[in-house]
Amino acid sequence: MKKFDLEERTAKFGVKIIRFCKLVTISIITKPIINQLIRSSTSIGANYMEANGADSKKDFKSKISICKKEAKETMHWLRMIAEADPKLINESRLLWKEAHELSLIFGAINRK
């Protein structure tokens, strides 16, 4: 069975979002959305790395909870980008699905 590497998956997701944001047409509308999208999406991996180095179970659960919240926020910003720059709707949907999966994964981890 293949080992599931969530650190690598969240890092790759952040990189995909950064590359995606480079494709977005910059405007007064998209600029703040891009900023928020990059912040929330890259925060998922950063908080997961912090969770893995947590000093206590409570700290671990707190960081995992933040991962889930950031994934959900990322889903929101991807939806806004799709509206603001419709040429990217397909790419946005694929990234939204990954953010949704990450949200479900972190929710399951938090319930354990």
N, CA, C and O atoms as a GROMACS GRO file, in nm:
protein
  448
    1MET      N    1   0.083  -0.118   0.000
    1MET     CA    2   0.000   0.000   0.000
    1MET      C    3   0.088   0.125   0.000
    1MET      O    4   0.186   0.132   0.074
    2LYS      N    5   0.053   0.223  -0.083
    2LYS     CA    6   0.131   0.346  -0.095
    2LYS      C    7   0.108   0.436   0.026
    2LYS      O    8  -0.005   0.458   0.068
    3LYS      N    9   0.218   0.489   0.080
    3LYS     CA   10   0.209   0.578   0.195
    3LYS      C   11   0.148   0.711   0.151
    3LYS      O   12   0.185   0.766   0.047
    4PHE      N   13   0.055   0.760   0.229
    4PHE     CA   14  -0.012   0.885   0.202
    4PHE      C   15   0.065   0.998   0.268
    4PHE      O   16   0.074   1.002   0.391
    5ASP      N   17   0.122   1.089   0.191
    5ASP     CA   18   0.205   1.196   0.243
    5ASP      C   19   0.128   1.328   0.237
    5ASP      O   20   0.128   1.396   0.134
    6LEU      N   21   0.062   1.362   0.346
    6LEU     CA   22  -0.021   1.482   0.350
    6LEU      C   23   0.064   1.610   0.350
    6LEU      O   24   0.020   1.713   0.299
    7GLU      N   25   0.184   1.603   0.404
    7GLU     CA   26   0.273   1.720   0.398
    7GLU      C   27   0.304   1.754   0.252
    7GLU      O   28   0.297   1.870   0.212
    8GLU      N   29   0.337   1.653   0.174
    8GLU     CA   30   0.368   1.675   0.033
    8GLU      C   31   0.243   1.719  -0.044
    8GLU      O   32   0.250   1.808  -0.129
    9ARG      N   33   0.131   1.658  -0.015
    9ARG     CA   34   0.007   1.693  -0.085
    9ARG      C   35  -0.032   1.839  -0.059
    9ARG      O   36  -0.070   1.910  -0.152
   10THR      N   37  -0.022   1.884   0.066
   10THR     CA   38  -0.058   2.022   0.096
   10THR      C   39   0.042   2.121   0.036
   10THR      O   40   0.004   2.230  -0.007
   11ALA      N   41   0.170   2.083   0.032
   11ALA     CA   42   0.271   2.169  -0.030
   11ALA      C   43   0.245   2.182  -0.180
   11ALA      O   44   0.250   2.291  -0.235
   12LYS      N   45   0.218   2.069  -0.245
   12LYS     CA   46   0.189   2.072  -0.389
   12LYS      C   47   0.064   2.154  -0.418
   12LYS      O   48   0.057   2.224  -0.519
   13PHE      N   49  -0.035   2.144  -0.330
   13PHE     CA   50  -0.157   2.222  -0.348
   13PHE      C   51  -0.125   2.372  -0.343
   13PHE      O   52  -0.173   2.449  -0.427
   14GLY      N   53  -0.045   2.414  -0.247
   14GLY     CA   54  -0.005   2.554  -0.238
   14GLY      C   55   0.067   2.600  -0.365
   14GLY      O   56   0.041   2.710  -0.414
   15VAL      N   57   0.156   2.517  -0.416
   15VAL     CA   58   0.229   2.550  -0.539
   15VAL      C   59   0.132   2.562  -0.658
   15VAL      O   60   0.144   2.654  -0.739
   16LYS      N   61   0.036   2.470  -0.667
   16LYS     CA   62  -0.063   2.477  -0.775
   16LYS      C   63  -0.144   2.606  -0.768
   16LYS      O   64  -0.173   2.667  -0.870
   17ILE      N   65  -0.179   2.647  -0.647
   17ILE     CA   66  -0.254   2.772  -0.630
   17ILE      C   67  -0.169   2.891  -0.674
   17ILE      O   68  -0.219   2.981  -0.742
   18ILE      N   69  -0.043   2.894  -0.637
   18ILE     CA   70   0.046   3.003  -0.676
   18ILE      C   71   0.054   3.010  -0.828
   18ILE      O   72   0.044   3.118  -0.887
   19ARG      N   73   0.072   2.896  -0.892
   19ARG     CA   74   0.080   2.893  -1.039
   19ARG      C   75  -0.053   2.936  -1.102
   19ARG      O   76  -0.054   3.008  -1.203
   20PHE      N   77  -0.163   2.892  -1.043
   20PHE     CA   78  -0.296   2.931  -1.090
   20PHE      C   79  -0.314   3.083  -1.081
   20PHE      O   80  -0.365   3.145  -1.174
   21CYS      N   81  -0.272   3.141  -0.971
   21CYS     CA   82  -0.289   3.285  -0.950
   21CYS      C   83  -0.210   3.368  -1.051
   21CYS      O   84  -0.248   3.480  -1.083
   22LYS      N   85  -0.102   3.312  -1.100
   22LYS     CA   86  -0.024   3.382  -1.203
   22LYS      C   87  -0.101   3.394  -1.335
   22LYS      O   88  -0.068   3.477  -1.419
   23LEU      N   89  -0.203   3.309  -1.352
   23LEU     CA   90  -0.285   3.311  -1.474
   23LEU      C   91  -0.402   3.409  -1.466
   23LEU      O   92  -0.463   3.443  -1.568
   24VAL      N   93  -0.434   3.452  -1.345
   24VAL     CA   94  -0.550   3.538  -1.325
   24VAL      C   95  -0.521   3.678  -1.379
   24VAL      O   96  -0.414   3.734  -1.356
   25THR      N   97  -0.617   3.733  -1.452
   25THR     CA   98  -0.607   3.869  -1.501
   25THR      C   99  -0.616   3.964  -1.381
   25THR      O  100  -0.712   3.960  -1.304
   26ILE      N  101  -0.514   4.047  -1.366
   26ILE     CA  102  -0.508   4.138  -1.252
   26ILE      C  103  -0.601   4.257  -1.277
   26ILE      O  104  -0.595   4.323  -1.380
   27SER      N  105  -0.686   4.281  -1.178
   27SER     CA  106  -0.777   4.396  -1.182
   27SER      C  107  -0.801   4.442  -1.039
   27SER      O  108  -0.753   4.380  -0.944
   28ILE      N  109  -0.875   4.548  -1.024
   28ILE     CA  110  -0.909   4.598  -0.891
   28ILE      C  111  -0.990   4.494  -0.814
   28ILE      O  112  -0.988   4.493  -0.690
   29ILE      N  113  -1.061   4.409  -0.885
   29ILE     CA  114  -1.142   4.304  -0.821
   29ILE      C  115  -1.058   4.182  -0.786
   29ILE      O  116  -1.068   4.128  -0.676
   30THR      N  117  -0.976   4.138  -0.880
   30THR     CA  118  -0.904   4.012  -0.859
   30THR      C  119  -0.783   4.024  -0.766
   30THR      O  120  -0.746   3.927  -0.700
   31LYS      N  121  -0.722   4.140  -0.761
   31LYS     CA  122  -0.599   4.154  -0.681
   31LYS      C  123  -0.620   4.116  -0.534
   31LYS      O  124  -0.542   4.036  -0.482
   32PRO      N  125  -0.722   4.169  -0.464
   32PRO     CA  126  -0.739   4.127  -0.324
   32PRO      C  127  -0.782   3.981  -0.309
   32PRO      O  128  -0.749   3.916  -0.210
   33ILE      N  129  -0.854   3.930  -0.408
   33ILE     CA  130  -0.896   3.789  -0.402
   33ILE      C  131  -0.774   3.698  -0.416
   33ILE      O  132  -0.761   3.599  -0.344
   34ILE      N  133  -0.686   3.733  -0.507
   34ILE     CA  134  -0.562   3.656  -0.526
   34ILE      C  135  -0.483   3.652  -0.396
   34ILE      O  136  -0.435   3.547  -0.354
   35ASN      N  137  -0.469   3.768  -0.333
   35ASN     CA  138  -0.395   3.777  -0.207
   35ASN      C  139  -0.455   3.683  -0.102
   35ASN      O  140  -0.383   3.607  -0.037
   36GLN      N  141  -0.585   3.688  -0.086
   36GLN     CA  142  -0.653   3.603   0.012
   36GLN      C  143  -0.639   3.455  -0.023
   36GLN      O  144  -0.617   3.371   0.064
   37LEU      N  145  -0.652   3.424  -0.152
   37LEU     CA  146  -0.642   3.285  -0.198
   37LEU      C  147  -0.504   3.227  -0.169
   37LEU      O  148  -0.492   3.115  -0.121
   38ILE      N  149  -0.402   3.303  -0.199
   38ILE     CA  150  -0.265   3.255  -0.174
   38ILE      C  151  -0.242   3.238  -0.023
   38ILE      O  152  -0.182   3.139   0.020
   39ARG      N  153  -0.290   3.332   0.056
   39ARG     CA  154  -0.270   3.324   0.201
   39ARG      C  155  -0.340   3.202   0.260
   39ARG      O  156  -0.279   3.128   0.337
   40SER      N  157  -0.465   3.180   0.223
   40SER     CA  158  -0.539   3.067   0.282
   40SER      C  159  -0.487   2.933   0.233
   40SER      O  160  -0.473   2.839   0.312
   41SER      N  161  -0.457   2.923   0.105
   41SER     CA  162  -0.416   2.793   0.049
   41SER      C  163  -0.278   2.750   0.097
   41SER      O  164  -0.256   2.632   0.125
   42THR      N  165  -0.185   2.843   0.107
   42THR     CA  166  -0.051   2.806   0.153
   42THR      C  167  -0.048   2.786   0.304
   42THR      O  168   0.040   2.718   0.357
   43SER      N  169  -0.144   2.844   0.374
   43SER     CA  170  -0.155   2.826   0.518
   43SER      C  171  -0.192   2.682   0.555
   43SER      O  172  -0.160   2.636   0.664
   44ILE      N  173  -0.260   2.614   0.466
   44ILE     CA  174  -0.300   2.475   0.494
   44ILE      C  175  -0.177   2.390   0.524
   44ILE      O  176  -0.170   2.323   0.627
   45GLY      N  177  -0.081   2.393   0.434
   45GLY     CA  178   0.041   2.314   0.451
   45GLY      C  179   0.125   2.360   0.568
   45GLY      O  180   0.181   2.278   0.641
   46ALA      N  181   0.134   2.492   0.587
   46ALA     CA  182   0.213   2.545   0.698
   46ALA      C  183   0.155   2.500   0.831
   46ALA      O  184   0.229   2.460   0.921
   47ASN      N  185   0.024   2.505   0.844
   47ASN     CA  186  -0.039   2.463   0.969
   47ASN      C  187  -0.032   2.312   0.989
   47ASN      O  188  -0.024   2.265   1.102
   48TYR      N  189  -0.035   2.237   0.879
   48TYR     CA  190  -0.020   2.092   0.892
   48TYR      C  191   0.121   2.058   0.941
   48TYR      O  192   0.137   1.970   1.025
   49MET      N  193   0.221   2.128   0.891
   49MET     CA  194   0.358   2.105   0.938
   49MET      C  195   0.368   2.141   1.087
   49MET      O  196   0.434   2.071   1.164
   50GLU      N  197   0.304   2.249   1.127
   50GLU     CA  198   0.304   2.286   1.269
   50GLU      C  199   0.234   2.180   1.353
   50GLU      O  200   0.278   2.147   1.463
   51ALA      N  201   0.124   2.126   1.300
   51ALA     CA  202   0.051   2.021   1.373
   51ALA      C  203   0.140   1.900   1.397
   51ALA      O  204   0.138   1.841   1.505
   52ASN      N  205   0.218   1.864   1.296
   52ASN     CA  206   0.306   1.749   1.311
   52ASN      C  207   0.416   1.772   1.414
   52ASN      O  208   0.474   1.676   1.466
   53GLY      N  209   0.445   1.897   1.443
   53GLY     CA  210   0.545   1.928   1.545
   53GLY      C  211   0.484   1.973   1.677
   53GLY      O  212   0.552   2.028   1.763
   54ALA      N  213   0.355   1.950   1.691
   54ALA     CA  214   0.283   1.997   1.810
   54ALA      C  215   0.337   1.933   1.936
   54ALA      O  216   0.381   1.818   1.936
   55ASP      N  217   0.332   2.009   2.045
   55ASP     CA  218   0.380   1.962   2.175
   55ASP      C  219   0.276   1.884   2.252
   55ASP      O  220   0.309   1.813   2.347
   56SER      N  221   0.150   1.898   2.212
   56SER     CA  222   0.044   1.829   2.285
   56SER      C  223  -0.068   1.789   2.189
   56SER      O  224  -0.075   1.837   2.076
   57LYS      N  225  -0.153   1.702   2.237
   57LYS     CA  226  -0.268   1.658   2.158
   57LYS      C  227  -0.362   1.776   2.131
   57LYS      O  228  -0.418   1.789   2.022
   58LYS      N  229  -0.378   1.861   2.232
   58LYS     CA  230  -0.464   1.979   2.218
   58LYS      C  231  -0.410   2.073   2.110
   58LYS      O  232  -0.486   2.125   2.028
   59ASP      N  233  -0.279   2.096   2.110
   59ASP     CA  234  -0.215   2.181   2.010
   59ASP      C  235  -0.230   2.119   1.871
   59ASP      O  236  -0.259   2.189   1.774
   60PHE      N  237  -0.212   1.988   1.862
   60PHE     CA  238  -0.228   1.917   1.734
   60PHE      C  239  -0.370   1.938   1.679
   60PHE      O  240  -0.387   1.975   1.563
   61LYS      N  241  -0.470   1.915   1.763
   61LYS     CA  242  -0.609   1.930   1.720
   61LYS      C  243  -0.639   2.074   1.678
   61LYS      O  244  -0.714   2.097   1.583
   62SER      N  245  -0.582   2.168   1.748
   62SER     CA  246  -0.602   2.309   1.715
   62SER      C  247  -0.548   2.341   1.576
   62SER      O  248  -0.614   2.407   1.496
   63LYS      N  249  -0.427   2.295   1.548
   63LYS     CA  250  -0.365   2.320   1.417
   63LYS      C  251  -0.440   2.248   1.305
   63LYS      O  252  -0.455   2.302   1.196
   64ILE      N  253  -0.486   2.127   1.330
   64ILE     CA  254  -0.563   2.052   1.230
   64ILE      C  255  -0.694   2.125   1.202
   64ILE      O  256  -0.740   2.129   1.088
   65SER      N  257  -0.754   2.180   1.305
   65SER     CA  258  -0.876   2.257   1.290
   65SER      C  259  -0.852   2.380   1.201
   65SER      O  260  -0.936   2.415   1.117
   66ILE      N  261  -0.738   2.443   1.220
   66ILE     CA  262  -0.703   2.558   1.136
   66ILE      C  263  -0.684   2.513   0.992
   66ILE      O  264  -0.725   2.584   0.900
   67CYS      N  265  -0.622   2.398   0.971
   67CYS     CA  266  -0.605   2.344   0.835
   67CYS      C  267  -0.740   2.331   0.765
   67CYS      O  268  -0.756   2.369   0.649
   68LYS      N  269  -0.837   2.275   0.838
   68LYS     CA  270  -0.970   2.258   0.780
   68LYS      C  271  -1.032   2.393   0.747
   68LYS      O  272  -1.088   2.411   0.639
   69LYS      N  273  -1.023   2.488   0.838
   69LYS     CA  274  -1.080   2.622   0.815
   69LYS      C  275  -1.015   2.690   0.695
   69LYS      O  276  -1.083   2.752   0.614
   70GLU      N  277  -0.884   2.677   0.683
   70GLU     CA  278  -0.813   2.739   0.570
   70GLU      C  279  -0.852   2.673   0.438
   70GLU      O  280  -0.863   2.740   0.335
   71ALA      N  281  -0.872   2.542   0.440
   71ALA     CA  282  -0.917   2.472   0.318
   71ALA      C  283  -1.055   2.521   0.276
   71ALA      O  284  -1.081   2.543   0.158
   72LYS      N  285  -1.145   2.539   0.374
   72LYS     CA  286  -1.280   2.588   0.345
   72LYS      C  287  -1.273   2.732   0.292
   72LYS      O  288  -1.346   2.768   0.200
   73GLU      N  289  -1.187   2.814   0.351
   73GLU     CA  290  -1.171   2.951   0.303
   73GLU      C  291  -1.117   2.952   0.160
   73GLU      O  292  -1.160   3.033   0.078
   74THR      N  293  -1.024   2.863   0.132
   74THR     CA  294  -0.969   2.852  -0.002
   74THR      C  295  -1.078   2.818  -0.103
   74THR      O  296  -1.079   2.871  -0.215
   75MET      N  297  -1.169   2.732  -0.065
   75MET     CA  298  -1.282   2.698  -0.153
   75MET      C  299  -1.362   2.824  -0.186
   75MET      O  300  -1.404   2.843  -0.301
   76HIS      N  301  -1.384   2.908  -0.087
   76HIS     CA  302  -1.458   3.032  -0.109
   76HIS      C  303  -1.386   3.122  -0.210
   76HIS      O  304  -1.447   3.171  -0.305
   77TRP      N  305  -1.257   3.143  -0.188
   77TRP     CA  306  -1.183   3.233  -0.276
   77TRP      C  307  -1.173   3.178  -0.418
   77TRP      O  308  -1.173   3.255  -0.514
   78LEU      N  309  -1.164   3.047  -0.432
   78LEU     CA  310  -1.163   2.988  -0.566
   78LEU      C  311  -1.295   3.015  -0.638
   78LEU      O  312  -1.298   3.040  -0.759
   79ARG      N  313  -1.403   3.008  -0.564
   79ARG     CA  314  -1.534   3.039  -0.622
   79ARG      C  315  -1.540   3.186  -0.667
   79ARG      O  316  -1.596   3.217  -0.772
   80MET      N  317  -1.482   3.274  -0.588
   80MET     CA  318  -1.481   3.417  -0.624
   80MET      C  319  -1.395   3.443  -0.747
   80MET      O  320  -1.432   3.524  -0.833
   81ILE      N  321  -1.281   3.377  -0.756
   81ILE     CA  322  -1.195   3.392  -0.874
   81ILE      C  323  -1.266   3.344  -0.999
   81ILE      O  324  -1.257   3.407  -1.104
   82ALA      N  325  -1.336   3.232  -0.988
   82ALA     CA  326  -1.410   3.178  -1.104
   82ALA      C  327  -1.512   3.280  -1.154
   82ALA      O  328  -1.536   3.290  -1.274
   83GLU      N  329  -1.572   3.352  -1.063
   83GLU     CA  330  -1.668   3.456  -1.101
   83GLU      C  331  -1.599   3.578  -1.159
   83GLU      O  332  -1.646   3.636  -1.257
   84ALA      N  333  -1.488   3.617  -1.099
   84ALA     CA  334  -1.418   3.738  -1.142
   84ALA      C  335  -1.341   3.719  -1.274
   84ALA      O  336  -1.324   3.814  -1.350
   85ASP      N  337  -1.295   3.597  -1.300
   85ASP     CA  338  -1.217   3.568  -1.421
   85ASP      C  339  -1.266   3.437  -1.482
   85ASP      O  340  -1.202   3.333  -1.464
   86PRO      N  341  -1.381   3.441  -1.552
   86PRO     CA  342  -1.447   3.318  -1.600
   86PRO      C  343  -1.363   3.228  -1.690
   86PRO      O  344  -1.394   3.110  -1.704
   87LYS      N  345  -1.258   3.281  -1.751
   87LYS     CA  346  -1.175   3.196  -1.837
   87LYS      C  347  -1.103   3.087  -1.757
   87LYS      O  348  -1.054   2.990  -1.814
   88LEU      N  349  -1.097   3.104  -1.626
   88LEU     CA  350  -1.027   3.009  -1.539
   88LEU      C  351  -1.121   2.918  -1.462
   88LEU      O  352  -1.081   2.855  -1.364
   89ILE      N  353  -1.246   2.910  -1.504
   89ILE     CA  354  -1.346   2.835  -1.428
   89ILE      C  355  -1.310   2.686  -1.416
   89ILE      O  356  -1.329   2.626  -1.310
   90ASN      N  357  -1.259   2.626  -1.522
   90ASN     CA  358  -1.226   2.482  -1.516
   90ASN      C  359  -1.111   2.455  -1.420
   90ASN      O  360  -1.118   2.362  -1.340
   91GLU      N  361  -1.005   2.536  -1.429
   91GLU     CA  362  -0.892   2.520  -1.337
   91GLU      C  363  -0.937   2.544  -1.193
   91GLU      O  364  -0.896   2.474  -1.101
   92SER      N  365  -1.021   2.645  -1.176
   92SER     CA  366  -1.072   2.678  -1.044
   92SER      C  367  -1.151   2.562  -0.984
   92SER      O  368  -1.138   2.532  -0.865
   93ARG      N  369  -1.232   2.498  -1.065
   93ARG     CA  370  -1.311   2.383  -1.018
   93ARG      C  371  -1.223   2.268  -0.973
   93ARG      O  372  -1.251   2.204  -0.872
   94LEU      N  373  -1.117   2.240  -1.047
   94LEU     CA  374  -1.025   2.131  -1.009
   94LEU      C  375  -0.957   2.162  -0.876
   94LEU      O  376  -0.946   2.075  -0.789
   95LEU      N  377  -0.913   2.284  -0.860
   95LEU     CA  378  -0.850   2.323  -0.734
   95LEU      C  379  -0.951   2.324  -0.621
   95LEU      O  380  -0.918   2.289  -0.508
   96TRP      N  381  -1.074   2.365  -0.650
   96TRP     CA  382  -1.181   2.364  -0.548
   96TRP      C  383  -1.203   2.222  -0.498
   96TRP      O  384  -1.220   2.200  -0.378
   97LYS      N  385  -1.203   2.125  -0.590
   97LYS     CA  386  -1.223   1.985  -0.550
   97LYS      C  387  -1.111   1.938  -0.457
   97LYS      O  388  -1.137   1.868  -0.359
   98GLU      N  389  -0.988   1.977  -0.487
   98GLU     CA  390  -0.876   1.938  -0.401
   98GLU      C  391  -0.889   2.005  -0.264
   98GLU      O  392  -0.865   1.941  -0.162
   99ALA      N  393  -0.926   2.131  -0.261
   99ALA     CA  394  -0.946   2.200  -0.133
   99ALA      C  395  -1.057   2.133  -0.053
   99ALA      O  396  -1.047   2.119   0.069
  100HIS      N  397  -1.161   2.090  -0.122
  100HIS     CA  398  -1.272   2.021  -0.056
  100HIS      C  399  -1.225   1.888   0.004
  100HIS      O  400  -1.258   1.855   0.118
  101GLU      N  401  -1.148   1.813  -0.074
  101GLU     CA  402  -1.094   1.686  -0.023
  101GLU      C  403  -1.005   1.709   0.099
  101GLU      O  404  -1.014   1.634   0.197
  102LEU      N  405  -0.921   1.811   0.093
  102LEU     CA  406  -0.836   1.841   0.208
  102LEU      C  407  -0.920   1.877   0.330
  102LEU      O  408  -0.889   1.836   0.442
  103SER      N  409  -1.025   1.952   0.308
  103SER     CA  410  -1.116   1.988   0.418
  103SER      C  411  -1.176   1.863   0.482
  103SER      O  412  -1.184   1.853   0.605
  104LEU      N  413  -1.217   1.769   0.400
  104LEU     CA  414  -1.274   1.644   0.452
  104LEU      C  415  -1.169   1.562   0.527
  104LEU      O  416  -1.198   1.503   0.631
  105ILE      N  417  -1.048   1.559   0.474
  105ILE     CA  418  -0.939   1.484   0.539
  105ILE      C  419  -0.910   1.543   0.676
  105ILE      O  420  -0.897   1.469   0.774
  106PHE      N  421  -0.898   1.675   0.683
  106PHE     CA  422  -0.865   1.737   0.812
  106PHE      C  423  -0.982   1.725   0.910
  106PHE      O  424  -0.961   1.716   1.031
  107GLY      N  425  -1.102   1.726   0.858
  107GLY     CA  426  -1.217   1.703   0.945
  107GLY      C  427  -1.214   1.564   1.005
  107GLY      O  428  -1.244   1.546   1.123
  108ALA      N  429  -1.178   1.465   0.924
  108ALA     CA  430  -1.169   1.326   0.972
  108ALA      C  431  -1.056   1.311   1.073
  108ALA      O  432  -1.072   1.242   1.174
  109ILE      N  433  -0.943   1.373   1.048
  109ILE     CA  434  -0.830   1.367   1.142
  109ILE      C  435  -0.872   1.428   1.275
  109ILE      O  436  -0.840   1.374   1.381
  110ASN      N  437  -0.942   1.539   1.269
  110ASN     CA  438  -0.982   1.609   1.392
  110ASN      C  439  -1.083   1.528   1.474
  110ASN      O  440  -1.088   1.540   1.596
  111ARG      N  441  -1.162   1.446   1.408
  111ARG     CA  442  -1.262   1.364   1.480
  111ARG      C  443  -1.200   1.243   1.548
  111ARG      O  444  -1.260   1.185   1.638
  112LYS      N  445  -1.079   1.203   1.506
  112LYS     CA  446  -1.014   1.084   1.565
  112LYS      C  447  -0.972   1.109   1.707
  112LYS      O  448  -0.916   1.021   1.772
   0.00000   0.00000   0.00000
